[in-house]
Amino acid sequence: MDNKAKLNLMKKRVIRSFKWQEDIIIPFSREFGCTTEELEDLFMDLLDMSSLEALHGTLEIANQKCLLERLDADLRLPWYVDTLELLSVEQGDEIKNKVADEIIGGKSYDIALDDGRKELFNLLKNININ
């Protein structure tokens, strides 16, 4: 077995691990409408060994970032923070991070979002405008 074949074998072992399949390959192949084999081959061609090994941890960070961006939009925080300037960036981040933590902790997205909207409304009601 030559070095290229060994490298491909090592890459396949990483990609075909349970967590890779469960967290990356199966969900992404569904989103792309391709087979898991096509996606595995694509990642093997595009990524080197160290990128493959680091990708799973990086995915966790990316998922959190996507969640925070989605909450930012769903709570319409740019409207209250940037446009109307009723809330500080810190106040917006506090609400968004609290809701994200609840979702990561297992609460349904819709229920956590609704709770976040209630908290946002209460915060807005208690603003003293001089």
C-alpha positions as CSV (number, residue, x, y, z in Angstrom):
1,M,0.0,0.0,0.0
2,D,1.5,3.3,-1.0
3,N,1.3,6.6,1.0
4,K,-1.7,8.0,-0.9
5,A,-3.7,4.8,-0.3
6,K,-2.7,4.9,3.4
7,L,-3.8,8.5,3.7
8,N,-7.2,7.7,2.0
9,L,-7.7,4.8,4.4
10,M,-7.0,7.0,7.4
11,K,-9.4,9.7,6.0
12,K,-12.1,7.1,5.5
13,R,-11.7,5.9,9.1
14,V,-12.3,9.5,10.3
15,I,-15.2,10.2,8.0
16,R,-16.9,6.9,8.7
17,S,-16.7,7.2,12.5
18,F,-20.0,7.2,14.3
19,K,-20.0,10.9,15.3
20,W,-19.0,12.1,11.9
21,Q,-21.8,10.1,10.3
22,E,-24.3,11.1,12.9
23,D,-23.4,14.8,13.1
24,I,-22.1,15.7,9.6
25,I,-22.3,13.1,6.8
26,I,-26.0,12.0,7.2
27,P,-27.5,15.4,7.9
28,F,-25.5,17.3,5.3
29,S,-26.1,14.6,2.6
30,R,-29.9,15.0,3.3
31,E,-29.6,18.8,2.9
32,F,-27.6,18.5,-0.3
33,G,-29.8,15.7,-1.7
34,C,-26.8,13.4,-2.3
35,T,-25.7,10.1,-1.1
36,T,-23.5,9.7,2.0
37,E,-20.8,8.2,-0.2
38,E,-20.8,11.3,-2.5
39,L,-20.4,13.6,0.5
40,E,-17.7,11.4,2.0
41,D,-15.8,11.5,-1.3
42,L,-16.2,15.3,-1.5
43,F,-14.8,15.8,1.9
44,M,-11.9,13.4,1.3
45,D,-11.0,15.4,-1.9
46,L,-11.4,18.9,-0.3
47,L,-9.9,18.4,3.2
48,D,-6.5,17.2,4.4
49,M,-6.1,14.9,7.3
50,S,-5.7,17.5,10.0
51,S,-8.8,19.4,8.7
52,L,-10.8,16.3,8.9
53,E,-9.7,15.6,12.4
54,A,-10.5,19.1,13.6
55,L,-13.8,19.6,11.7
56,H,-16.1,17.9,14.2
57,G,-15.1,20.3,16.9
58,T,-15.3,23.2,14.5
59,L,-18.8,22.1,13.6
60,E,-19.9,22.5,17.2
61,I,-18.7,26.1,17.2
62,A,-20.3,26.8,13.8
63,N,-23.6,25.4,15.0
64,Q,-23.6,27.7,18.0
65,K,-22.8,30.7,15.8
66,C,-25.6,29.8,13.4
67,L,-28.0,29.4,16.3
68,L,-27.0,32.9,17.7
69,E,-27.4,34.5,14.2
70,R,-30.8,32.8,13.8
71,L,-31.9,34.1,17.3
72,D,-30.6,37.6,16.4
73,A,-32.9,37.6,13.4
74,D,-35.9,35.9,15.1
75,L,-35.8,38.2,18.1
76,R,-35.2,41.2,15.7
77,L,-32.4,42.4,17.9
78,P,-30.7,44.5,15.2
79,W,-33.9,46.5,15.1
80,Y,-33.9,47.2,18.9
81,V,-30.1,47.6,19.2
82,D,-28.9,49.2,16.0
83,T,-31.9,50.9,14.5
84,L,-33.9,52.2,17.4
85,E,-31.0,52.1,19.8
86,L,-33.3,51.2,22.7
87,L,-31.1,48.4,23.9
88,S,-27.3,48.1,24.2
89,V,-25.4,45.4,22.4
90,E,-24.7,43.8,25.8
91,Q,-28.4,43.7,26.6
92,G,-29.2,42.1,23.2
93,D,-26.4,39.6,23.6
94,E,-27.6,38.7,27.1
95,I,-31.1,37.8,25.9
96,K,-29.8,36.0,22.8
97,N,-27.2,34.0,24.8
98,K,-29.8,33.0,27.5
99,V,-32.2,31.7,24.8
100,A,-29.4,29.9,23.1
101,D,-28.3,28.2,26.3
102,E,-31.9,27.0,26.9
103,I,-32.1,25.5,23.4
104,I,-28.7,23.8,23.8
105,G,-30.0,22.6,27.2
106,G,-32.9,20.8,25.5
107,K,-35.7,23.3,25.4
108,S,-37.6,23.5,22.1
109,Y,-36.6,26.3,19.8
110,D,-40.1,27.8,19.6
111,I,-40.7,27.7,23.3
112,A,-37.3,29.3,24.1
113,L,-37.8,31.9,21.4
114,D,-41.2,32.8,22.8
115,D,-39.7,33.1,26.3
116,G,-37.0,35.3,24.8
117,R,-39.6,37.5,23.2
118,K,-41.4,37.9,26.5
119,E,-38.1,38.8,28.2
120,L,-37.3,41.3,25.5
121,F,-40.8,42.9,25.8
122,N,-40.4,43.2,29.6
123,L,-37.0,44.8,29.1
124,L,-38.4,47.3,26.6
125,K,-41.3,48.1,29.0
126,N,-38.9,49.0,31.8
127,I,-36.7,51.4,29.8
128,N,-36.7,54.9,31.3
129,I,-36.6,57.4,28.5
130,N,-35.7,60.8,29.9
